[in-house]
């Protein structure tokens, strides 16, 4: 493990008294006062290392706290945190020695480790694959008599099964980068547009994928129509452009009805968009179609263009529509090994704008951002050195760790406020009543005062750091 004292070891010290106090009472039913707190920090001196804090103190009348946490104001529930198990990531994992792979996956998915609970799968080839492929490459096979997931049975499904064995409640969402080429205008998986004549067969293709994965022991909990639905990536990789009208027709008249009428698959969620913040108006237009909206369980966003606050428009215009975050990545030309504070800042903004999860892009790539068949230079959450076998846990990893190891499925984001913009903060309350505050500081070292109820906690923040603080409250 990569921290000498994990959150559950800390939690065990106060669990017995906290459990008695919480029994039979709503976590939000009354003003509650914080007791013993624990903290972990990532900075240039160490990663997710325990930090000793002074005790909570009574707030003086003249105290002006830097952050006020109010558990009585609650927001979206949290589904979890994770990264994409692409063909490329699964390929690299499959080539690791079995004992080392098991140790690494346990580190990632065990509740005693990083506690990842969400993952993303590709329906056929993405740009991060060892080759371009789909599940039925027989032109004109509208009955899908040649459909097969044989490619995935080699190493993708075994890795997914292994992750699920460690984390049985792992929530997997999946997207296609392209239908089979013969279902598209110009007949290629590389870029291009969907052909309306093949909407019905493609809906069946999507259900065949879901059924095949379920039969293989890897049920998928949510799907999107298309990854990055508003671009064909200039024909440089598997991609497909869908007009808003054609996608609406596809969901309303084909995929939605077929999915909901299938007794084995009807609970699979259907998410819209799976693309950047700036396309929120497309989603708004589509959701005005009542029939289409009846099949939609959420909206998925990427972080490459626009601002997280644009996701707020969906909540404003369509109250109660769940928001999910499904892709973002560092680039090789950036500082991927040391940009944890920037990533924590960005993840904070995404969660403050209503996202119920964080799913980053490739879980694992090599030092050159390979394998891939596309034009981009993404960095994995973890880098596997192809020459030495060393695993380098990048800034994305440590930022994700500070959330995922402490914020459990079913947690609620709770209110936190403060006027200082030199650092960012976000707070949660776990289902067992534990409160979590994540602070990211990209600037100078400083000490901040956190107020919960009428108590104050002093928390030192080092330069380029993430600090996670947890505590429980009593009446």
N, C-alpha and C positions, 0 to 999 in steps of 0.2 A: 504494500500500500504506500501511498505517497503523502500521508500525514500521520504523525505519530499518535494522535488521539482523534478518533472520528466522532461525529456528532452524536452517534448513538451511545458511545461511551460516556460522553458528557451528559447526555440526556438521562442515562441510568441513575446518575447521582441525585436527580430531583424527581424522577418519575413517580416514586411511591407517594410522596406528599402531594404532588401536582394532581395525580389521578384521583386522590380522595377529594380534593377541593373541586375538581371538575365534574365529579359524578352527579348526574341528574340535573346539571345546569347547562344552559346554552352558553357557548363561548362568548356570545355577544350580548348576554342578557343584562349586564351591569358593568359599571366602571371597575376595572381590575387593576391591581398594582403589581409591577414587575418584581420578580425575585431573581435569584442567581442567573447570571448571563454568561455566555461563552462566545468566543470569537475566533475567527480564522482569517489569515491574511495571505494574499499573494502580492509580492513585490519583487524588486531586483535581488532581495536577499533570500527568498524562499517561496515555496508554492503551497498554498492552503495549509499554512503552519499555524498551530494554536497560538493565541494571543491572550495574555493574562490581563484582565480589566479590573479596575477598582469597582467597589460595590456601588449599587444604585444609592443615590442620596435624595433627600427631600428637596424639592425645587424651592428656591427662595423667591420672595415676592418680586425681586428685581432681576430675576433670571430671564435671559432671552435665549432660548434654545436654538440650535441650528436646524434641528429636525424634530417635528412633533409627529408621533405615531398615534393614530386613533383607530383602535380595533372595532369601534362601533360603526364605522363607515366601511362597507364591503363592496367589492366589485366582482369581476369575472372569476369563475372557478378555473383552476389550473389543471390541464390534462397531463403535462409533463414536458420533458426535455430530451433531445436526442440529435441524431445526425442521419444522413442518408447512407443506407447499405447498398450502394451502387454495384454494378457488375465489377467495376475496377476495385472497389474496396473489398468486396467478397473474394475476388481473385487473389489479392495480396494476402488476405487473411488465410485463405486456403493453403497458401504456400508456406505459412509459418509452421514450425514444429508443433505437433499437437498439444504438448504440455504448455508451451509458451502461448499458443493461441487461446487455450482455455483460461490461462491466468489473465491474459489481457482482456478477454471478453467478460470475465468475472469482475475485473477491475471496473469495467465500463457499466455493466448492467446489474450487478448485485446491489441490493439496497444498502449493504454495508460498505459499498464503494462509491462510485460516481453516481449511482442510482438513476441511470438513464432509463426512461420508460416509454419513449416514442422513437419511431424510426420511419424512414421513407424508402419505398421500393420503386423500381422502374418497371413499367409494363413494356417489355422489349428493350431495345438498345437506347441508351442515352448517349451524350457525348463522352461520358466517362464510362466507357466499356472497352473491352479488349478487341471487339469487332462489332460491326453493324449487323443486327439480327432482328427478326420478329418471330411470331409464333405461327404464322401461316404464310409462306412465301410462294404459294401456288396461285398465279394470276387467275382471277375470275372465280375462285373457289368461294362463292358466296354462302355455301352450306358449311364451310369450314371443315371439310372432311380431312384436311391435312393439318389441322391445328395440333400443335405439340409444344410443351414447355421443356422439351428434352435439354435445351441449352442450359436452362436454369437448374436442372437436376444435377449438373456436374459439380458446381461449387456454390451457387447462390442459395439454393434451398437448404443445403446442409448447414451453411453459416447461419441462416435465419432460424433454423430449428435449434441450433446450439444456443443462439442468443435467447430464444424463447424458453429453452430449458432452464436457463439462469434466471430469466425474468418472465414468468408465465403470463403476466398481464401486459406484456409489451404491446403497445398500440402501434400498428403499422398502417400507414397511408401510402397510396400508390398513384402514379401518374404515367401516362404514355408520352414519350417524346415525339412519336410519329406512329400513325397507323401503318400497316403494311403498304408498301409503295403502290401496289395496284389499286388501292382504295382512294388514291389521290390524283389530282390533276398532274399530268406529266409523269406519273408512275414511279416516283423515287421517294425513298425515306428521307433523302437529304433536302430539307426545305420544302417549298411548295404549299399547296392548299388542299383542303379536304374536298372530295367529290361528293356532291349531294346524293348521287345515285347509290352510294355505299353507306349511307347513314344507318340503315337497318342492320346490315351485316357487321358493321363496326360495333354497334351496341351488343350484338350477340358475341362478338370477339371479346369485348370487355367482360361479359358475364362468364365466358368460357375461362378466361384468365382467373377470375375470382373462384370459380368452381374447382379448377385444377390446383390452385394454391391451397384451397381448403382441403382437398383430398390428399395433398402432399403434407398436410400437418401444419400449414402456415396460413391460417385465415387472415384476411386483410380487413381492417375495420373501416377504412374510408378510401374513396377514390376521387380523382379529378378527371374531367374530360380530357384535358391536354395540359402538359407542362408549357408554360410561357406561350399562352394562346394567341398573343398578338404579334408574333414574329415568325419568320421562316429561317432566321439566322443566315440569310444570304446564301442558302443552299450549302453551307459548310459543315453541317452536322445533321443528325436526325432531328427534325423539327417539322411543325405543321401550323400554318396560319388558319384560324377559324374566324370568320366574321361573327359579330355578336348575334346576328339573326340566325346564322346556321347553327351555332352552338345552342342557342335557345330552342330551335326546332329539334335538334338532336336530343337534348335533355327532356323536353316536354313531350315529344311524340314517340321517342324510341327508348333511350337509356332509362329514363325515370320509370315509365310504366313497366318495362321488362324487369328492372331491378326490384321494384316494390311487389311485383306479382310472383317472384321466385321465393318459395317458402324457405329455401336454404340460405338465401342471400339478402332477404328483404331488410335486414337490420344494418346492412352496409351503408355507411354515410356517404353522401354525395356532396362534394365541395366545389364551388365555382372558382374560376379565374386562374389560380396558381401562377400569379405573375405579379408585377411590381405595383407599388402603392399608387402610382399615377393613373392606373386603370380603374379606379373606384367608380367612375361615372359609367363605365361599361356594366359593372355589376348592378349599380342602381337601376339602369335601364332594364336589364334582364329581370330583376326581381319585381318589377312592376307588372310582369306577366304572372297573374295569380296561379295559373296552372303550373307554370314552370317553377315558381317559388315553392309550391307544395312538395316538390321533390328535393329541394335544396336544404342541406343540414348545416351549411357553413360556407365561409368565404376564405380562401387561402391566398396569402400575400408573400411576395419576395421583397428583398431589401435593396435591390440594385439601383433603383431609380425612384426619386420622390422622397417623401418624408413619412415616418410612421404615423404622424398625426392625421394623414389622409385616410387612414383606416377608421378614424373616428366618424367620418362621414357616413359610413355604413350603419353604425349604431344610431346615429342621429336620424337617418332616413328610414331605417328598417330596425327598430328597437328589438333587441333580443336575438338578432341574427348572430350566431357564434363566429368569431374571427380566429383564424389560425395562421401561424407563420411557418412557412414550409421550405424556404431556401435562402441562404446567403453564404458567402465564402470570402476568405482572404485571397490575395494574389501573391505570386512568387516575388514580384518586385516590391512588395510591402515589407514590413517587419513582422512576419507571422509568428516568430518565436517569442516576441516581447510585447505584443500589442494587447495584452489582456485587459488593461484598464479601458482602452478605447472600446473593446468588444463588450465589456460589462456596461459601459455607458450606453452603447447602442441597444443591447438587449433590454436594458431598463426602459428606454424610450418605447421599444416595441411592446413590452408588457404594459406600460402605462397607457398605451393606446388600445388596450382591450384584447390583445392576443392571449389565447388560452394555452398556447404551447410555444416552444422554440424548437424547430428542427433545422439544423444547419446542413450544409451540403456535404460532400464526401467525408465519411468517417475516417478513411485512411487512404493516403496516396504516397507515392515515393518522393524523393527529394526533388525530382524534376516535374512534379505534378502529373505523373503518369500512373497507370496506363490511361489513354484517352484517344478518341478518334475525332475530336473537335478542335476548335481554334483557340480555346481559352487556356489560361495559366493559373488555375485555381490551386489552392493549398488545402490539404486535408486537415481535419480537426487534429489528427495525429499524422506525423510524417514517418514513414518507414524507410530508413536508409538502405538502398538496394545493395550496397557494397558491404556494409558492416552488420546489417540487421538491427541497428539501433532504432528505438522508437523515440521520437522527439514530440513531446506534448506541447502543441502550439498555444498561442494566446487565446484562440477560440476555445480550446480545451479547458484552460484554467478559468476563463470567464463562465463557461457553461457549468463547470464543477461547482462554483460558488453559488449557483442557483440550484442545480439538479440534486446535489448531495443533501440539501437542506429543505427544499420546497417540495412537498409530496403531492401526489395526485389527490385532487379533492380540496387542496388548499384554496383559500380565497385571497386575492390581492386586497389589502386594506389601505386606508388613507395614510399618507405621509406627506408632510408639507414643510417647506423651508425656503427662505428667501435667497440663500447663497447659491449662485449658479456655478461656482468653481468646482463643485463636485455633484454627483447625482446619487439619488437614493430611491429605494422602492421597498415596500413592506408587504408581508404576507402573514396569514394565520393558517397553520396546518390543521387538519381535521381533529387532532388531539389537543388543540388549544395552544400549542407552541407558536410563538411569534418569531419571524425571521426578517431581518433588515439587511439589505445588500447595499453597500456604499462603494462607489467607484471614484477614485481621485486621480486625475491625470496631471494635476498641477503640483504646487509646492507642498511640503509636509505641513501638517496642521493637526489640531485637535478639535473635535466637534462635540457638542453636547446634544444628546438624544433625550427627548422627553416622552415618557409614557405614563399616563395618569398624572400624578403629582410627583413623579420621581424623575431624576436626571441621571444619565449615564455618560461618563466621559469616554470618548473613543478616539485614540490617536490614528491618524491616517498618514501613511508614508507616501512618498512620491511614486507615481505610476503604480497605484495599488488598487486592489479590491479587498474589502473587508466585509465579512458576513458575521452578523451578531444574532444570536438566538437567545430567547428567554421565555419563561412562563410567567403567568400572572395569577395572583390570588385576589380574593375579595378584599 
